[in-house]
Amino acid sequence: MANLKGLESVVSQLREERTNLINQLQHIDAALSVLGKLEGGRAYTKPRRRRLSASARRRIAAAQRARWARVKGQSKSARKGPADVTSIRTMSAAARRKIGAAQRKRWAKLKQQKRRQGNNRATRL
């Protein structure tokens, strides 16, 4: 029984020490938080997100609206002007026919090569 009473006192002392240490850690965390804010750095407890002021958000929004207006203005003016119509590149019908004929010629050549390879395989067997 004497041993149990001795153990109980040790356990109670350890619990008291633990509560004291927890309190001290809370005070240290608070001090670090304050010191972090004083130096202009982040607080110790929570990393915080940088916030923009309302005027900064308004300036950014106005700049973006101006960029969009410029882009939209350019696209409309490109469609309207008669001189701008010639800048759109289109292919003539004759050029398309030439390209189509050249492609068909390449396809025919490939098809012929495949036929030759097929014949060679048949004779080898």
N, CA and C atoms as an extended XYZ file, in Angstrom:
375
Properties=species:S:1:pos:R:3:atomname:S:1:resname:S:1:resid:I:1 pbc="F F F"
N         0.805       -1.193        0.000 N   MET     1
C         0.000        0.000        0.000 CA  MET     1
C         0.848        1.257        0.000 C   MET     1
N         1.968        1.176        0.685 N   ALA     2
C         2.838        2.353        0.759 CA  ALA     2
C         3.362        2.713       -0.615 C   ALA     2
N         3.634        1.688       -1.413 N   ASN     3
C         4.125        1.942       -2.763 CA  ASN     3
C         3.076        2.643       -3.623 C   ASN     3
N         1.810        2.280       -3.446 N   LEU     4
C         0.746        2.893       -4.234 CA  LEU     4
C         0.587        4.366       -3.897 C   LEU     4
N         0.708        4.690       -2.588 N   LYS     5
C         0.597        6.101       -2.204 CA  LYS     5
C         1.764        6.895       -2.762 C   LYS     5
N         2.911        6.308       -2.795 N   GLY     6
C         4.079        6.978       -3.356 CA  GLY     6
C         3.910        7.192       -4.859 C   GLY     6
N         3.340        6.178       -5.523 N   LEU     7
C         3.096        6.300       -6.959 CA  LEU     7
C         2.041        7.362       -7.248 C   LEU     7
N         1.018        7.433       -6.409 N   GLU     8
C        -0.033        8.424       -6.603 CA  GLU     8
C         0.537        9.832       -6.489 C   GLU     8
N         1.408       10.023       -5.556 N   SER     9
C         2.000       11.362       -5.398 CA  SER     9
C         2.893       11.707       -6.588 C   SER     9
N         3.621       10.699       -7.078 N   VAL    10
C         4.472       10.942       -8.251 CA  VAL    10
C         3.610       11.284       -9.459 C   VAL    10
N         2.520       10.546       -9.648 N   VAL    11
C         1.625       10.794      -10.779 CA  VAL    11
C         1.008       12.176      -10.678 C   VAL    11
N         0.578       12.566       -9.487 N   SER    12
C        -0.024       13.888       -9.316 CA  SER    12
C         1.004       14.990       -9.584 C   SER    12
N         2.249       14.786       -9.150 N   GLN    13
C         3.299       15.771       -9.418 CA  GLN    13
C         3.575       15.879      -10.925 C   GLN    13
N         3.584       14.734      -11.603 N   LEU    14
C         3.798       14.748      -13.051 CA  LEU    14
C         2.656       15.482      -13.779 C   LEU    14
N         1.431       15.282      -13.313 N   ARG    15
C         0.287       15.972      -13.921 CA  ARG    15
C         0.388       17.476      -13.721 C   ARG    15
N         0.784       17.878      -12.519 N   GLU    16
C         0.967       19.312      -12.259 CA  GLU    16
C         2.052       19.889      -13.162 C   GLU    16
N         3.133       19.167      -13.279 N   GLU    17
C         4.238       19.622      -14.135 CA  GLU    17
C         3.770       19.750      -15.586 C   GLU    17
N         2.956       18.786      -16.023 N   ARG    18
C         2.448       18.830      -17.401 CA  ARG    18
C         1.571       20.055      -17.621 C   ARG    18
N         0.676       20.352      -16.680 N   THR    19
C        -0.179       21.538      -16.838 CA  THR    19
C         0.661       22.814      -16.840 C   THR    19
N         1.707       22.854      -15.983 N   ASN    20
C         2.597       24.021      -15.981 CA  ASN    20
C         3.304       24.176      -17.328 C   ASN    20
N         3.764       23.060      -17.873 N   LEU    21
C         4.464       23.119      -19.165 CA  LEU    21
C         3.519       23.551      -20.288 C   LEU    21
N         2.293       23.081      -20.238 N   ILE    22
C         1.313       23.483      -21.257 CA  ILE    22
C         1.068       24.982      -21.173 C   ILE    22
N         0.918       25.508      -19.969 N   ASN    23
C         0.729       26.957      -19.801 CA  ASN    23
C         1.940       27.731      -20.322 C   ASN    23
N         3.127       27.247      -20.001 N   GLN    24
C         4.334       27.923      -20.481 CA  GLN    24
C         4.415       27.912      -22.003 C   GLN    24
N         4.063       26.779      -22.614 N   LEU    25
C         4.084       26.691      -24.082 CA  LEU    25
C         3.079       27.655      -24.703 C   LEU    25
N         1.928       27.811      -24.073 N   GLN    26
C         0.937       28.759      -24.591 CA  GLN    26
C         1.477       30.183      -24.529 C   GLN    26
N         2.168       30.515      -23.436 N   HIS    27
C         2.767       31.848      -23.310 CA  HIS    27
C         3.865       32.050      -24.355 C   HIS    27
N         4.653       31.024      -24.597 N   ILE    28
C         5.728       31.119      -25.604 CA  ILE    28
C         5.133       31.300      -26.995 C   ILE    28
N         4.063       30.542      -27.311 N   ASP    29
C         3.408       30.689      -28.609 CA  ASP    29
C         2.863       32.106      -28.798 C   ASP    29
N         2.267       32.648      -27.737 N   ALA    30
C         1.732       34.009      -27.818 CA  ALA    30
C         2.857       35.017      -28.034 C   ALA    30
N         3.978       34.828      -27.326 N   ALA    31
C         5.112       35.744      -27.483 CA  ALA    31
C         5.682       35.659      -28.898 C   ALA    31
N         5.827       34.464      -29.423 N   LEU    32
C         6.333       34.309      -30.793 CA  LEU    32
C         5.400       34.944      -31.811 C   LEU    32
N         4.111       34.823      -31.571 N   SER    33
C         3.134       35.416      -32.467 CA  SER    33
C         3.284       36.934      -32.493 C   SER    33
N         3.415       37.534      -31.312 N   VAL    34
C         3.569       38.986      -31.216 CA  VAL    34
C         4.881       39.431      -31.852 C   VAL    34
N         5.951       38.715      -31.571 N   LEU    35
C         7.245       39.086      -32.134 CA  LEU    35
C         7.257       38.944      -33.655 C   LEU    35
N         6.595       37.929      -34.151 N   GLY    36
C         6.518       37.750      -35.597 CA  GLY    36
C         5.781       38.893      -36.262 C   GLY    36
N         4.744       39.398      -35.624 N   LYS    37
C         3.990       40.520      -36.178 CA  LYS    37
C         4.792       41.815      -36.108 C   LYS    37
N         5.589       41.983      -35.063 N   LEU    38
C         6.381       43.212      -34.926 CA  LEU    38
C         7.444       43.327      -36.014 C   LEU    38
N         8.038       42.207      -36.413 N   GLU    39
C         9.097       42.226      -37.418 CA  GLU    39
C         8.545       42.355      -38.830 C   GLU    39
N         7.244       42.350      -38.962 N   GLY    40
C         6.652       42.438      -40.288 CA  GLY    40
C         6.549       41.088      -40.960 C   GLY    40
N         6.955       40.043      -40.270 N   GLY    41
C         6.876       38.695      -40.827 CA  GLY    41
C         5.531       38.072      -40.522 C   GLY    41
N         5.425       36.811      -40.827 N   ARG    42
C         4.192       36.096      -40.558 CA  ARG    42
C         4.071       35.801      -39.072 C   ARG    42
N         2.849       35.635      -38.633 N   ALA    43
C         2.617       35.245      -37.249 CA  ALA    43
C         3.034       33.784      -37.088 C   ALA    43
N         3.415       33.439      -35.905 N   TYR    44
C         3.906       32.077      -35.651 CA  TYR    44
C         2.781       31.064      -35.770 C   TYR    44
N         1.600       31.418      -35.250 N   THR    45
C         0.533       30.432      -35.162 CA  THR    45
C        -0.100       30.119      -36.511 C   THR    45
N        -0.402       31.131      -37.322 N   LYS    46
C        -1.078       30.883      -38.586 CA  LYS    46
C        -0.390       31.661      -39.705 C   LYS    46
N        -0.080       30.993      -40.791 N   PRO    47
C         0.382       31.764      -41.941 CA  PRO    47
C        -0.827       32.481      -42.550 C   PRO    47
N        -0.700       33.750      -42.787 N   ARG    48
C        -1.835       34.531      -43.282 CA  ARG    48
C        -1.678       34.832      -44.754 C   ARG    48
N        -2.802       34.964      -45.406 N   ARG    49
C        -2.830       35.269      -46.820 CA  ARG    49
C        -2.730       36.768      -47.013 C   ARG    49
N        -1.980       37.193      -48.027 N   ARG    50
C        -1.832       38.614      -48.280 CA  ARG    50
C        -3.120       39.151      -48.876 C   ARG    50
N        -3.613       40.243      -48.346 N   ARG    51
C        -4.867       40.810      -48.821 CA  ARG    51
C        -4.605       42.122      -49.530 C   ARG    51
N        -5.356       42.349      -50.586 N   LEU    52
C        -5.254       43.600      -51.320 CA  LEU    52
C        -6.281       44.584      -50.784 C   LEU    52
N        -5.937       45.838      -50.828 N   SER    53
C        -6.895       46.850      -50.407 CA  SER    53
C        -7.976       46.985      -51.476 C   SER    53
N        -9.065       47.618      -51.108 N   ALA    54
C       -10.174       47.789      -52.050 CA  ALA    54
C        -9.737       48.642      -53.233 C   ALA    54
N        -8.927       49.660      -52.971 N   SER    55
C        -8.478       50.522      -54.075 CA  SER    55
C        -7.563       49.755      -55.028 C   SER    55
N        -6.725       48.864      -54.496 N   ALA    56
C        -5.851       48.066      -55.362 CA  ALA    56
C        -6.682       47.128      -56.230 C   ALA    56
N        -7.718       46.527      -55.651 N   ARG    57
C        -8.590       45.647      -56.442 CA  ARG    57
C        -9.300       46.430      -57.536 C   ARG    57
N        -9.732       47.669      -57.208 N   ARG    58
C       -10.389       48.511      -58.221 CA  ARG    58
C        -9.437       48.845      -59.354 C   ARG    58
N        -8.187       49.161      -59.025 N   ARG    59
C        -7.200       49.485      -60.071 CA  ARG    59
C        -6.941       48.289      -60.968 C   ARG    59
N        -6.810       47.112      -60.358 N   ILE    60
C        -6.564       45.895      -61.139 CA  ILE    60
C        -7.753       45.611      -62.049 C   ILE    60
N        -8.976       45.759      -61.518 N   ALA    61
C       -10.172       45.504      -62.317 CA  ALA    61
C       -10.269       46.489      -63.476 C   ALA    61
N        -9.952       47.761      -63.210 N   ALA    62
C       -10.012       48.765      -64.282 CA  ALA    62
C        -8.985       48.467      -65.364 C   ALA    62
N        -7.807       48.054      -64.970 N   ALA    63
C        -6.773       47.715      -65.954 CA  ALA    63
C        -7.202       46.520      -66.798 C   ALA    63
N        -7.824       45.529      -66.168 N   GLN    64
C        -8.287       44.356      -66.924 CA  GLN    64
C        -9.406       44.739      -67.880 C   GLN    64
N       -10.322       45.596      -67.429 N   ARG    65
C       -11.391       46.044      -68.326 CA  ARG    65
C       -10.815       46.790      -69.517 C   ARG    65
N        -9.772       47.602      -69.285 N   ALA    66
C        -9.138       48.331      -70.387 CA  ALA    66
C        -8.487       47.366      -71.370 C   ALA    66
N        -7.839       46.307      -70.854 N   ARG    67
C        -7.226       45.320      -71.749 CA  ARG    67
C        -8.281       44.637      -72.598 C   ARG    67
N        -9.412       44.256      -71.976 N   TRP    68
C       -10.474       43.590      -72.728 CA  TRP    68
C       -11.065       44.533      -73.767 C   TRP    68
N       -11.217       45.801      -73.403 N   ALA    69
C       -11.767       46.770      -74.361 CA  ALA    69
C       -10.838       46.919      -75.552 C   ALA    69
N        -9.533       46.933      -75.294 N   ARG    70
C        -8.564       47.039      -76.392 CA  ARG    70
C        -8.661       45.832      -77.315 C   ARG    70
N        -8.743       44.642      -76.717 N   VAL    71
C        -8.816       43.416      -77.521 CA  VAL    71
C       -10.103       43.395      -78.337 C   VAL    71
N       -11.221       43.727      -77.701 N   LYS    72
C       -12.500       43.715      -78.412 CA  LYS    72
C       -12.534       44.797      -79.485 C   LYS    72
N       -11.943       45.942      -79.191 N   GLY    73
C       -11.903       47.032      -80.175 CA  GLY    73
C       -11.091       46.646      -81.401 C   GLY    73
N        -9.997       45.956      -81.213 N   GLN    74
C        -9.162       45.543      -82.343 CA  GLN    74
C        -9.871       44.528      -83.197 C   GLN    74
N       -10.571       43.582      -82.591 N   SER    75
C       -11.226       42.540      -83.370 CA  SER    75
C       -12.377       43.119      -84.187 C   SER    75
N       -13.100       44.110      -83.649 N   LYS    76
C       -14.189       44.722      -84.397 CA  LYS    76
C       -13.649       45.552      -85.558 C   LYS    76
N       -12.580       46.308      -85.314 N   SER    77
C       -12.040       47.147      -86.376 CA  SER    77
C       -11.433       46.298      -87.483 C   SER    77
N       -10.912       45.121      -87.151 N   ALA    78
C       -10.328       44.251      -88.168 CA  ALA    78
C       -11.390       43.744      -89.126 C   ALA    78
N       -12.613       43.588      -88.642 N   ARG    79
C       -13.681       43.074      -89.486 CA  ARG    79
C       -14.286       44.167      -90.357 C   ARG    79
N       -14.289       45.416      -89.888 N   LYS    80
C       -14.993       46.485      -90.575 CA  LYS    80
C       -14.269       47.008      -91.803 C   LYS    80
N       -12.994       47.259      -91.705 N   GLY    81
C       -12.274       47.979      -92.756 CA  GLY    81
C       -12.106       47.176      -94.029 C   GLY    81
N       -12.263       47.818      -95.215 N   PRO    82
C       -12.086       47.103      -96.474 CA  PRO    82
C       -10.636       46.734      -96.731 C   PRO    82
N        -9.697       47.522      -96.216 N   ALA    83
C        -8.283       47.204      -96.409 CA  ALA    83
C        -7.878       45.994      -95.567 C   ALA    83
N        -8.572       45.824      -94.441 N   ASP    84
C        -8.238       44.717      -93.552 CA  ASP    84
C        -8.732       43.377      -94.097 C   ASP    84
N        -9.710       43.411      -95.004 N   VAL    85
C       -10.248       42.172      -95.547 CA  VAL    85
C        -9.181       41.444      -96.352 C   VAL    85
N        -8.318       42.192      -97.021 N   THR    86
C        -7.274       41.556      -97.829 CA  THR    86
C        -6.207       40.919      -96.962 C   THR    86
N        -6.109       41.348      -95.695 N   SER    87
C        -5.085       40.767      -94.834 CA  SER    87
C        -5.462       39.374      -94.359 C   SER    87
N        -6.752       38.996      -94.504 N   ILE    88
C        -7.153       37.650      -94.138 CA  ILE    88
C        -6.665       36.724      -95.235 C   ILE    88
N        -5.913       35.719      -94.878 N   ARG    89
C        -5.314       34.842      -95.877 CA  ARG    89
C        -6.289       33.743      -96.254 C   ARG    89
N        -6.615       33.719      -97.528 N   THR    90
C        -7.442       32.628      -98.033 CA  THR    90
C        -6.714       32.013      -99.212 C   THR    90
N        -7.019       30.765      -99.454 N   MET    91
C        -6.352       30.052     -100.539 CA  MET    91
C        -7.274       30.049     -101.754 C   MET    91
N        -6.703       30.281     -102.898 N   SER    92
C        -7.519       30.258     -104.111 CA  SER    92
C        -7.939       28.832     -104.434 C   SER    92
N        -8.970       28.717     -105.269 N   ALA    93
C        -9.476       27.397     -105.649 CA  ALA    93
C        -8.416       26.630     -106.432 C   ALA    93
N        -7.653       27.331     -107.253 N   ALA    94
C        -6.609       26.676     -108.047 CA  ALA    94
C        -5.521       26.104     -107.137 C   ALA    94
N        -5.145       26.866     -106.113 N   ALA    95
C        -4.118       26.401     -105.180 CA  ALA    95
C        -4.614       25.169     -104.423 C   ALA    95
N        -5.904       25.180     -104.032 N   ARG    96
C        -6.465       24.013     -103.347 CA  ARG    96
C        -6.457       22.790     -104.252 C   ARG    96
N        -6.773       22.989     -105.525 N   ARG    97
C        -6.758       21.870     -106.474 CA  ARG    97
C        -5.357       21.298     -106.627 C   ARG    97
N        -4.360       22.173     -106.702 N   LYS    98
C        -2.966       21.716     -106.827 CA  LYS    98
C        -2.558       20.887     -105.611 C   LYS    98
N        -2.886       21.395     -104.425 N   ILE    99
C        -2.520       20.686     -103.190 CA  ILE    99
C        -3.239       19.348     -103.131 C   ILE    99
N        -4.522       19.324     -103.495 N   GLY   100
C        -5.287       18.081     -103.493 CA  GLY   100
C        -4.712       17.061     -104.464 C   GLY   100
N        -4.320       17.524     -105.646 N   ALA   101
C        -3.746       16.614     -106.647 CA  ALA   101
C        -2.429       16.036     -106.152 C   ALA   101
N        -1.598       16.885     -105.539 N   ALA   102
C        -0.311       16.410     -105.029 CA  ALA   102
C        -0.528       15.382     -103.924 C   ALA   102
N        -1.514       15.612     -103.069 N   GLN   103
C        -1.787       14.662     -101.987 CA  GLN   103
C        -2.297       13.339     -102.546 C   GLN   103
N        -3.198       13.391     -103.520 N   ARG   104
C        -3.694       12.153     -104.128 CA  ARG   104
C        -2.558       11.375     -104.775 C   ARG   104
N        -1.599       12.101     -105.377 N   LYS   105
C        -0.437       11.451     -105.999 CA  LYS   105
C         0.390       10.725     -104.927 C   LYS   105
N         0.584       11.370     -103.753 N   ARG   106
C         1.340       10.734     -102.664 CA  ARG   106
C         0.608        9.497     -102.159 C   ARG   106
N        -0.714        9.597     -102.028 N   TRP   107
C        -1.487        8.446     -101.563 CA  TRP   107
C        -1.382        7.276     -102.540 C   TRP   107
N        -1.464        7.586     -103.835 N   ALA   108
C        -1.371        6.533     -104.850 CA  ALA   108
C        -0.015        5.848     -104.787 C   ALA   108
N         1.032        6.644     -104.579 N   LYS   109
C         2.382        6.085     -104.481 CA  LYS   109
C         2.483        5.134     -103.275 C   LYS   109
N         1.950        5.556     -102.142 N   LEU   110
C         1.971        4.708     -100.945 CA  LEU   110
C         1.174        3.425     -101.169 C   LEU   110
N         0.014        3.571     -101.811 N   LYS   111
C        -0.824        2.408     -102.067 CA  LYS   111
C        -0.107        1.404     -102.962 C   LYS   111
N         0.604        1.937     -103.956 N   GLN   112
C         1.358        1.074     -104.872 CA  GLN   112
C         2.477        0.352     -104.126 C   GLN   112
N         3.167        1.054     -103.225 N   GLN   113
C         4.237        0.420     -102.443 CA  GLN   113
C         3.673       -0.693     -101.565 C   GLN   113
N         2.519       -0.467     -100.986 N   LYS   114
C         1.904       -1.503     -100.146 CA  LYS   114
C         1.525       -2.716     -100.962 C   LYS   114
N         1.022       -2.494     -102.184 N   ARG   115
C         0.666       -3.627     -103.052 CA  ARG   115
C         1.903       -4.446     -103.381 C   ARG   115
N         3.001       -3.760     -103.686 N   ARG   116
C         4.252       -4.464     -104.003 CA  ARG   116
C         4.723       -5.301     -102.820 C   ARG   116
N         4.651       -4.727     -101.642 N   GLN   117
C         5.073       -5.464     -100.453 CA  GLN   117
C         4.183       -6.672     -100.223 C   GLN   117
N         2.888       -6.509     -100.498 N   GLY   118
C         1.958       -7.629     -100.350 CA  GLY   118
C         2.271       -8.747     -101.308 C   GLY   118
N         2.647       -8.411     -102.552 N   ASN   119
C         2.991       -9.427     -103.563 CA  ASN   119
C         4.267      -10.152     -103.174 C   ASN   119
N         5.238       -9.429     -102.659 N   ASN   120
C         6.491      -10.036     -102.243 CA  ASN   120
C         6.279      -11.044     -101.130 C   ASN   120
N         5.387      -10.746     -100.238 N   ARG   121
C         5.117      -11.651      -99.125 CA  ARG   121
C         4.476      -12.946      -99.625 C   ARG   121
N         3.614      -12.821     -100.585 N   ALA   122
C         2.919      -14.001     -101.105 CA  ALA   122
C         3.897      -14.937     -101.809 C   ALA   122
N         4.877      -14.398     -102.520 N   THR   123
C         5.822      -15.250     -103.243 CA  THR   123
C         6.819      -15.889     -102.295 C   THR   123
N         7.095      -15.263     -101.174 N   ARG   124
C         8.060      -15.819     -100.217 CA  ARG   124
C         7.513      -17.056      -99.528 C   ARG   124
N         6.209      -17.076      -99.318 N   LEU   125
C         5.615      -18.207      -98.600 CA  LEU   125
C         5.598      -19.374      -99.514 C   LEU   125
